[in-house]
Amino acid sequence: MNWLGDSNITTPVLATAPGLVTVGGDPSAMLGAVTKAQWADYQTRFVPIENQLMNMTTYNNPGLATTEINRAETDAGATYDNISNSPAIQLGRYGMGMTADQQQSSDRLNNIGKAGSVVDAANNIRLKLVERNQMIASGAAPESLFKKNTR
């Protein structure tokens, strides 16, 4: 039988904090005990998850933005570094080569494209981090966000 006198009714508070509610006890003391038990339960079950989520944002982890932006810039730059010799390789197939002016022009165009890609990658990461912060703060974060990044 529970504290309401009905054996068919179960209450989660009694399950999490048995002995807090007694028949004929002081109602305010019982309410205080139940509230404290609920607060302790909240702190043990949900606060660690909240802390984990907040550490995934740039609010609690400002170095995260720098790390992610540097990684995106490095990846974008590496892509252009890999294709920088592409025109010379293509011409080399035919036994031809570029003059110094042509090589300089090709390098200049490649560097302009590389700079634009690096800036675009950094801006996209900034936007994604803002979106992720907002999703975590609003409780709309997808499950994939909690999977460990293997990179």
C-alpha positions in Angstrom: 0.0 0.0 0.0 1.4 3.4 -0.9 1.0 6.7 1.0 -2.3 7.5 -0.7 -3.8 4.3 0.8 -4.4 2.7 -2.6 -2.3 -0.4 -3.5 -3.0 0.1 -7.2 -1.3 3.5 -7.5 2.4 3.7 -7.7 4.4 6.8 -7.6 7.9 7.3 -9.0 9.0 9.4 -6.0 8.4 6.4 -3.7 10.4 4.2 -6.0 13.4 6.6 -6.0 13.2 7.7 -2.4 11.5 5.1 -0.2 10.6 6.2 3.3 10.3 9.9 2.6 6.6 9.9 2.8 4.9 8.7 5.9 1.3 8.6 6.9 0.5 11.4 9.4 3.7 13.3 8.8 4.2 17.0 8.3 3.2 17.7 4.7 5.7 20.5 4.2 8.5 18.3 5.5 7.4 15.5 3.2 7.3 17.9 0.2 10.7 19.2 1.1 12.1 15.6 1.3 10.5 14.7 -2.0 11.8 17.8 -3.7 15.3 17.2 -2.4 15.2 13.5 -3.6 14.0 14.7 -7.0 16.8 17.2 -7.2 19.4 14.7 -6.1 18.1 12.3 -8.8 18.2 15.0 -11.4 21.8 15.8 -10.5 23.0 12.2 -10.7 21.1 11.3 -13.9 20.9 14.4 -16.1 23.6 16.9 -15.0 26.5 14.6 -16.3 24.7 14.4 -19.7 24.2 18.2 -19.8 27.8 18.8 -19.0 28.9 16.4 -21.7 26.7 18.3 -24.2 27.9 21.7 -23.1 31.5 20.6 -23.5 30.6 19.8 -27.2 29.8 23.5 -27.8 32.0 26.4 -28.3 30.6 28.0 -25.2 32.5 25.7 -22.8 35.2 24.7 -25.3 36.4 27.7 -27.2 39.4 25.8 -28.6 37.0 23.6 -30.5 36.3 26.3 -33.1 40.0 26.9 -33.7 40.8 23.2 -34.0 37.9 22.5 -36.4 38.7 25.6 -38.5 42.4 24.7 -38.7 41.5 21.2 -39.8 39.2 22.4 -42.5 41.8 24.9 -43.8 44.4 22.1 -43.9 42.1 19.8 -45.8 41.2 22.4 -48.3 44.8 23.5 -48.8 45.9 19.8 -49.2 43.4 19.3 -52.0 44.9 22.2 -53.9 48.4 21.1 -53.1 47.6 17.7 -54.6 46.3 19.2 -57.9 48.9 22.0 -58.2 51.1 19.9 -60.5 48.2 18.6 -62.6 48.7 20.9 -65.6 52.4 20.0 -65.8 51.6 16.3 -65.6 49.0 16.7 -68.3 51.4 18.5 -70.6 54.1 16.0 -69.8 52.1 13.2 -71.3 52.5 14.8 -74.6 56.2 15.7 -74.1 55.5 19.3 -73.6 56.1 21.7 -70.7 55.1 25.1 -69.5 57.3 28.2 -69.9 58.2 30.1 -66.8 55.4 32.7 -67.4 52.9 29.9 -68.0 53.9 28.2 -64.8 53.7 31.4 -62.9 50.3 32.1 -64.3 49.1 28.6 -63.5 50.5 28.9 -59.9 48.8 32.2 -59.5 45.4 30.9 -60.6 45.9 27.8 -58.3 46.7 30.0 -55.3 43.7 32.2 -55.9 41.4 29.1 -56.0 43.2 27.7 -53.0 42.7 30.9 -51.0 39.0 31.0 -51.8 38.5 27.3 -50.9 40.4 27.7 -47.6 38.2 30.8 -46.6 35.0 29.0 -47.7 35.9 25.9 -45.7 36.6 28.0 -42.6 33.3 29.9 -43.0 31.4 26.7 -43.4 32.9 25.3 -40.2 32.0 28.5 -38.3 28.4 28.2 -39.5 28.2 24.5 -38.6 29.5 25.2 -35.1 26.9 27.9 -34.6 24.2 25.5 -35.8 25.5 22.7 -33.5 25.6 25.1 -30.5 22.0 26.0 -31.2 20.8 22.4 -31.7 22.4 21.4 -28.4 21.0 24.4 -26.5 17.5 23.8 -27.9 17.6 20.0 -27.4 17.3 19.2 -31.1 20.7 17.6 -31.5 20.7 14.5 -33.6 22.0 11.2 -32.3 24.9 11.2 -34.8 26.3 14.2 -32.9 27.1 11.9 -29.9 29.1 9.4 -31.9 32.9 9.6 -31.4 34.7 11.3 -34.2 37.2 8.8 -35.5 39.2 11.2 -37.5 
